Amino acid sequence: MSGHTAWVRVSHWIAAVSVLALVFTGVEMLMVHPRLYWGEAGNDLTPALIELPISRNHRHGGWTGTTPFFATANSPVSAIRTFDIFNYNGWGRSLHFLAAWTLVIPGIIYVLNGLAAGHFRARVWPRGGELAPRRIWQDVVDHLRLRVRPATGGPDYGVLQKFAYTFVVFVAAPLMVVTGITMSPAVTATFPGLLGLFGGYQSARTIHFFTFVAIGAFAIAHVVMVVRSGFRRQMKGMTLGR
């Protein structure tokens, strides 16, 4: 069977390096503020939707006291934490932004080329016969039992793989990109409709996080499949083309 084409292999490895950088820097930024909110604003003085126990900033020791800015009942307040928190993420934000572009630009080329060359239609999108409930259920059972067919060295995908790739390429990845740029005030100043679409900066951040979790789960399953189906042959197929 013919292997992966050159443009698919190049796109794959650029995406792999970019995703590793995005995961590393994204987790580092979450460690600085491991709290997720819903709506327009969120900070240590507002209730969190979810708190992530991933750094010493999780449920810090409290506050020394609050000081109102104005002499009114609804005045905003400031507070000082009882100990210094981990707050070094300037480099992480810069690298995260750079890695995002090295993923987005090849990703757009990959999608456009895949649509024009018929790659998605021929290799990725499930066909009519593959959508039979019995066939889908059998593929689910095989995956749960880690019964993976030996690799052919080429793009011979099962129906669940096709569903997963379609979801990641056409749903999760675009959602990740759009929610990411929605967190930028410079972008939303030009396109304010993005805030209305996602319900605010903090909502976009929360959706961004859960999309990251979905893509991360896909990546882990992808690596497991590569190992179980024949690591050496899969690596040859994605590097040498056969």
Secondary structure as UniProt FT lines:
FT   HELIX           6..32
FT   STRAND          35..36
FT   TURN            44..45
FT   STRAND          50..51
FT   TURN            56..59
FT   STRAND          63..68
FT   TURN            73..74
FT   STRAND          77..81
FT   HELIX           90..117
FT   HELIX           120..124
FT   HELIX           128..131
FT   HELIX           133..144
FT   TURN            145..146
FT   HELIX           159..167
FT   HELIX           168..172
FT   HELIX           173..182
FT   HELIX           185..190
FT   HELIX           193..198
FT   HELIX           201..239
//
